[in-house]
Amino acid sequence: MMQKNLDITGKVCPYCLLAVQKASASLSPGDVLVVTCDHPPAATTTIPQFAQDNAMDCDIKKTAPGLWEIRLTRK
């Protein structure tokens, strides 16, 4: 299992999603992509929907006001 970190703070949609798509393309089953995000629509809607559509588990945790950690795990 490999863990990859991606910091997309300061980016807005659609750039958030494009960065996550690119980073997750190389994940193997069991690998984890940890995304740090400060854009609410991406953290609460866009990235979780992308995960669901692409067979990934998605765990979202608010780490600070306006900052989320999103863990995407390839199934």
DRENTORKOL-3810 file (N, C-alpha, C; in nm, 4 decimals):
REM DRENTORKOL-3810
@n.u->0.0845; n.v->-0.1184; n.w->0.0000; ca.u->0.0000; ca.v->0.0000; ca.w->0.0000; c.u->0.0888; c.v->0.1244; c.w->0.0000
@n.u->0.0582; n.v->0.2143; n.w->-0.0883; ca.u->0.1322; ca.v->0.3391; ca.w->-0.1004; c.u->0.0413; c.v->0.4551; c.w->-0.0616
@n.u->0.0968; n.v->0.5573; n.w->0.0007; ca.u->0.0204; ca.v->0.6776; ca.w->0.0315; c.u->0.0828; c.v->0.7937; c.w->-0.0433
@n.u->-0.0017; n.v->0.8680; n.w->-0.1126; ca.u->0.0424; ca.v->0.9825; ca.w->-0.1907; c.u->-0.0299; c.v->1.1058; c.w->-0.1355
@n.u->0.0404; n.v->1.2168; n.w->-0.1177; ca.u->-0.0198; ca.v->1.3399; ca.w->-0.0667; c.u->-0.0346; c.v->1.4405; c.w->-0.1789
@n.u->-0.1460; n.v->1.5136; n.w->-0.1753; ca.u->-0.1738; ca.v->1.6160; ca.w->-0.2758; c.u->-0.2320; c.v->1.7375; c.w->-0.2058
@n.u->-0.1658; n.v->1.8508; n.w->-0.2158; ca.u->-0.2126; ca.v->1.9753; ca.w->-0.1558; c.u->-0.2701; c.v->2.0635; c.w->-0.2659
@n.u->-0.4022; n.v->2.0831; n.w->-0.2617; ca.u->-0.4661; ca.v->2.1671; ca.w->-0.3632; c.u->-0.5248; c.v->2.2937; c.w->-0.3007
@n.u->-0.4710; n.v->2.3351; n.w->-0.1871; ca.u->-0.5185; ca.v->2.4591; ca.w->-0.1262; c.u->-0.4883; c.v->2.5753; c.w->-0.2205
@n.u->-0.5830; n.v->2.6662; n.w->-0.2288; ca.u->-0.5693; ca.v->2.7809; ca.w->-0.3173; c.u->-0.6246; c.v->2.7583; c.w->-0.4561
@n.u->-0.6589; n.v->2.6348; n.w->-0.4893; ca.u->-0.7160; ca.v->2.6045; ca.w->-0.6212; c.u->-0.8686; c.v->2.5993; c.w->-0.6108
@n.u->-0.9364; n.v->2.6289; n.w->-0.7200; ca.u->-1.0820; ca.v->2.6213; ca.w->-0.7262; c.u->-1.1215; c.v->2.5293; c.w->-0.8407
@n.u->-1.2474; n.v->2.4885; n.w->-0.8414; ca.u->-1.2973; ca.v->2.4004; ca.w->-0.9472; c.u->-1.2888; c.v->2.4731; c.w->-1.0813
@n.u->-1.2551; n.v->2.4063; n.w->-1.1852; ca.u->-1.2374; ca.v->2.2628; ca.w->-1.2007; c.u->-1.0945; c.v->2.2157; c.w->-1.1739
@n.u->-1.0041; n.v->2.3056; n.w->-1.1374; ca.u->-0.8637; ca.v->2.2683; ca.w->-1.1186; c.u->-0.8456; c.v->2.1696; c.w->-1.0046
@n.u->-0.9290; n.v->2.1800; n.w->-0.8998; ca.u->-0.9221; ca.v->2.0838; ca.w->-0.7885; c.u->-0.9443; c.v->1.9425; c.w->-0.8413
@n.u->-1.0517; n.v->1.9256; n.w->-0.9155; ca.u->-1.0865; ca.v->1.7939; ca.w->-0.9667; c.u->-0.9823; c.v->1.7431; c.w->-1.0664
@n.u->-0.9332; n.v->1.8290; n.w->-1.1524; ca.u->-0.8330; ca.v->1.7876; ca.w->-1.2504; c.u->-0.7059; c.v->1.7387; c.w->-1.1807
@n.u->-0.6645; n.v->1.8068; n.w->-1.0746; ca.u->-0.5453; ca.v->1.7650; ca.w->-0.9998; c.u->-0.5674; c.v->1.6291; c.w->-0.9337
@n.u->-0.6867; n.v->1.6076; n.w->-0.8769; ca.u->-0.7183; ca.v->1.4800; ca.w->-0.8121; c.u->-0.7250; c.v->1.3683; c.w->-0.9162
@n.u->-0.7864; n.v->1.3952; n.w->-1.0306; ca.u->-0.7935; ca.v->1.2948; ca.w->-1.1372; c.u->-0.6535; c.v->1.2525; c.w->-1.1804
@n.u->-0.5653; n.v->1.3484; n.w->-1.2012; ca.u->-0.4298; ca.v->1.3189; ca.w->-1.2461; c.u->-0.3526; c.v->1.2400; c.w->-1.1400
@n.u->-0.3632; n.v->1.2825; n.w->-1.0141; ca.u->-0.2887; ca.v->1.2157; ca.w->-0.9062; c.u->-0.3420; c.v->1.0752; c.w->-0.8788
@n.u->-0.4720; n.v->1.0546; n.w->-0.8956; ca.u->-0.5306; ca.v->0.9239; ca.w->-0.8639; c.u->-0.5161; c.v->0.8228; c.w->-0.9772
@n.u->-0.4798; n.v->0.8670; n.w->-1.0948; ca.u->-0.4698; ca.v->0.7769; ca.w->-1.2105; c.u->-0.3671; c.v->0.6658; c.w->-1.1893
@n.u->-0.2628; n.v->0.6924; n.w->-1.1127; ca.u->-0.1575; ca.v->0.5940; ca.w->-1.0935; c.u->-0.1769; c.v->0.5068; c.w->-0.9697
@n.u->-0.2892; n.v->0.5239; n.w->-0.8986; ca.u->-0.3125; ca.v->0.4449; ca.w->-0.7772; c.u->-0.3482; c.v->0.3004; c.w->-0.8107
@n.u->-0.2911; n.v->0.2084; n.w->-0.7358; ca.u->-0.3249; ca.v->0.0663; ca.w->-0.7458; c.u->-0.4245; c.v->0.0329; c.w->-0.6353
@n.u->-0.4928; n.v->-0.0822; n.w->-0.6430; ca.u->-0.5855; ca.v->-0.1192; ca.w->-0.5363; c.u->-0.5165; c.v->-0.1177; c.w->-0.3990
@n.u->-0.5804; n.v->-0.0520; n.w->-0.3037; ca.u->-0.5267; ca.v->-0.0393; ca.w->-0.1686; c.u->-0.4464; c.v->0.0872; c.w->-0.1461
@n.u->-0.4053; n.v->0.1547; n.w->-0.2533; ca.u->-0.3298; ca.v->0.2787; ca.w->-0.2401; c.u->-0.4206; c.v->0.3922; c.w->-0.1937
@n.u->-0.3602; n.v->0.4905; n.w->-0.1252; ca.u->-0.4353; ca.v->0.6017; ca.w->-0.0671; c.u->-0.3817; c.v->0.7336; c.w->-0.1208
@n.u->-0.4738; n.v->0.8227; n.w->-0.1577; ca.u->-0.4401; ca.v->0.9589; ca.w->-0.1959; c.u->-0.4977; c.v->1.0503; c.w->-0.0881
@n.u->-0.4110; n.v->1.1254; n.w->-0.0202; ca.u->-0.4544; ca.v->1.2173; ca.w->0.0846; c.u->-0.4513; c.v->1.3578; c.w->0.0258
@n.u->-0.5703; n.v->1.4181; n.w->0.0153; ca.u->-0.5854; ca.v->1.5490; ca.w->-0.0475; c.u->-0.6133; c.v->1.6534; c.w->0.0599
@n.u->-0.5383; n.v->1.7622; n.w->0.0590; ca.u->-0.5646; ca.v->1.8761; ca.w->0.1456; c.u->-0.6295; c.v->1.9834; c.w->0.0599
@n.u->-0.7479; n.v->2.0289; n.w->0.1039; ca.u->-0.8302; ca.v->2.1159; ca.w->0.0203; c.u->-0.8939; c.v->2.2267; c.w->0.1045
@n.u->-0.9032; n.v->2.3477; n.w->0.0481; ca.u->-0.9694; ca.v->2.4576; ca.w->0.1174; c.u->-1.0870; c.v->2.5143; c.w->0.0376
@n.u->-1.1285; n.v->2.4443; n.w->-0.0670; ca.u->-1.2408; ca.v->2.4887; ca.w->-0.1510; c.u->-1.3636; c.v->2.4048; c.w->-0.1160
@n.u->-1.4612; n.v->2.4635; n.w->-0.0447; ca.u->-1.5753; ca.v->2.3838; ca.w->0.0056; c.u->-1.6487; c.v->2.3005; c.w->-0.0983
@n.u->-1.6846; n.v->2.3541; n.w->-0.2162; ca.u->-1.7560; ca.v->2.2687; ca.w->-0.3124; c.u->-1.6751; c.v->2.1456; c.w->-0.3556
@n.u->-1.5452; n.v->2.1621; n.w->-0.3708; ca.u->-1.4612; ca.v->2.0483; ca.w->-0.4102; c.u->-1.4539; c.v->1.9463; c.w->-0.2980
@n.u->-1.4363; n.v->1.9933; n.w->-0.1748; ca.u->-1.4201; ca.v->1.9035; ca.w->-0.0605; c.u->-1.5475; c.v->1.8291; c.w->-0.0250
@n.u->-1.6610; n.v->1.8920; n.w->-0.0421; ca.u->-1.7866; ca.v->1.8308; ca.w->0.0028; c.u->-1.8701; c.v->1.7694; c.w->-0.1085
@n.u->-1.8444; n.v->1.8058; n.w->-0.2333; ca.u->-1.9282; ca.v->1.7563; ca.w->-0.3427; c.u->-1.8478; c.v->1.6948; c.w->-0.4573
@n.u->-1.7638; n.v->1.7739; n.w->-0.5197; ca.u->-1.6973; ca.v->1.7327; ca.w->-0.6435; c.u->-1.6044; c.v->1.6136; c.w->-0.6247
@n.u->-1.5138; n.v->1.6207; n.w->-0.5284; ca.u->-1.4172; ca.v->1.5121; ca.w->-0.5084; c.u->-1.4856; c.v->1.3857; c.w->-0.4558
@n.u->-1.5782; n.v->1.3952; n.w->-0.3578; ca.u->-1.6484; ca.v->1.2730; ca.w->-0.3159; c.u->-1.7262; c.v->1.2066; c.w->-0.4311
@n.u->-1.7876; n.v->1.2872; n.w->-0.5175; ca.u->-1.8609; ca.v->1.2298; ca.w->-0.6315; c.u->-1.7652; c.v->1.1620; c.w->-0.7282
@n.u->-1.6502; n.v->1.2235; n.w->-0.7519; ca.u->-1.5478; ca.v->1.1631; ca.w->-0.8374; c.u->-1.5043; c.v->1.0279; c.w->-0.7795
@n.u->-1.4830; n.v->1.0238; n.w->-0.6478; ca.u->-1.4414; ca.v->0.8993; ca.w->-0.5826; c.u->-1.5467; c.v->0.7902; c.w->-0.6014
@n.u->-1.6711; n.v->0.8251; n.w->-0.5810; ca.u->-1.7797; ca.v->0.7284; ca.w->-0.5952; c.u->-1.7872; c.v->0.6773; c.w->-0.7399
@n.u->-1.7723; n.v->0.7647; n.w->-0.8353; ca.u->-1.7808; ca.v->0.7276; ca.w->-0.9765; c.u->-1.6619; c.v->0.6435; c.w->-1.0232
@n.u->-1.5520; n.v->0.6462; n.w->-0.9462; ca.u->-1.4300; ca.v->0.5783; ca.w->-0.9878; c.u->-1.3850; c.v->0.4700; c.w->-0.8903
@n.u->-1.4805; n.v->0.4096; n.w->-0.8207; ca.u->-1.4545; ca.v->0.2943; ca.w->-0.7331; c.u->-1.3484; c.v->0.3221; c.w->-0.6271
@n.u->-1.3641; n.v->0.4337; n.w->-0.5572; ca.u->-1.2729; ca.v->0.4679; ca.w->-0.4481; c.u->-1.3541; c.v->0.4938; c.w->-0.3220
@n.u->-1.2965; n.v->0.4556; n.w->-0.2075; ca.u->-1.3549; ca.v->0.4936; ca.w->-0.0796; c.u->-1.3111; c.v->0.6364; c.w->-0.0508
@n.u->-1.3994; n.v->0.7133; n.w->0.0118; ca.u->-1.3714; ca.v->0.8535; ca.w->0.0384; c.u->-1.4020; c.v->0.8836; c.w->0.1846
@n.u->-1.3031; n.v->0.9342; n.w->0.2566; ca.u->-1.3198; ca.v->0.9728; ca.w->0.3962; c.u->-1.2804; c.v->1.1196; c.w->0.4082
@n.u->-1.3748; n.v->1.2034; n.w->0.4530; ca.u->-1.3522; ca.v->1.3478; ca.w->0.4616; c.u->-1.3461; c.v->1.3887; c.w->0.6074
@n.u->-1.2428; n.v->1.4667; n.w->0.6410; ca.u->-1.2290; ca.v->1.5158; ca.w->0.7779; c.u->-1.1950; c.v->1.6641; c.w->0.7717
@n.u->-1.2703; n.v->1.7451; n.w->0.8463; ca.u->-1.2393; ca.v->1.8877; ca.w->0.8549; c.u->-1.1287; c.v->1.9036; c.w->0.9582
@n.u->-1.0130; n.v->1.9548; n.w->0.9174; ca.u->-0.8970; ca.v->1.9629; ca.w->1.0052; c.u->-0.8812; c.v->2.1001; c.w->1.0693
@n.u->-0.9416; n.v->2.2018; n.w->1.0107; ca.u->-0.9361; ca.v->2.3388; ca.w->1.0621; c.u->-1.0498; c.v->2.4156; c.w->0.9946
@n.u->-1.0829; n.v->2.5323; n.w->1.0447; ca.u->-1.1872; ca.v->2.6101; ca.w->0.9759; c.u->-1.1488; c.v->2.6349; c.w->0.8294
@n.u->-1.2324; n.v->2.5864; n.w->0.7392; ca.u->-1.2084; ca.v->2.6048; ca.w->0.5963; c.u->-1.1026; c.v->2.5151; c.w->0.5356
@n.u->-1.0645; n.v->2.4067; n.w->0.6060; ca.u->-0.9615; ca.v->2.3161; ca.w->0.5538; c.u->-1.0039; c.v->2.1718; c.w->0.5756
@n.u->-0.9966; n.v->2.0925; n.w->0.4700; ca.u->-1.0376; ca.v->1.9521; ca.w->0.4752; c.u->-0.9226; c.v->1.8609; c.w->0.4366
@n.u->-0.9249; n.v->1.7397; n.w->0.4947; ca.u->-0.8367; ca.v->1.6316; ca.w->0.4523; c.u->-0.9270; c.v->1.5235; c.w->0.3950
@n.u->-0.9035; n.v->1.4881; n.w->0.2716; ca.u->-0.9841; ca.v->1.3883; ca.w->0.2018; c.u->-0.8942; c.v->1.2705; c.w->0.1700
@n.u->-0.9331; n.v->1.1524; n.w->0.2193; ca.u->-0.8553; ca.v->1.0292; ca.w->0.1953; c.u->-0.9308; c.v->0.9453; c.w->0.0928
@n.u->-0.8707; n.v->0.9281; n.w->-0.0222; ca.u->-0.9283; ca.v->0.8452; ca.w->-0.1280; c.u->-0.8500; c.v->0.7156; c.w->-0.1354
@n.u->-0.9205; n.v->0.6044; n.w->-0.1235; ca.u->-0.8567; ca.v->0.4730; ca.w->-0.1278; c.u->-0.9095; c.v->0.3962; c.w->-0.2475
@n.u->-0.8184; n.v->0.3521; n.w->-0.3329; ca.u->-0.8567; ca.v->0.2740; ca.w->-0.4516; c.u->-0.9021; c.v->0.1368; c.w->-0.4050
@n.u->-1.0201; n.v->0.0929; n.w->-0.4504; ca.u->-1.0736; ca.v->-0.0389; ca.w->-0.4143; c.u->-1.0089; c.v->-0.1463; c.w->-0.4994
END
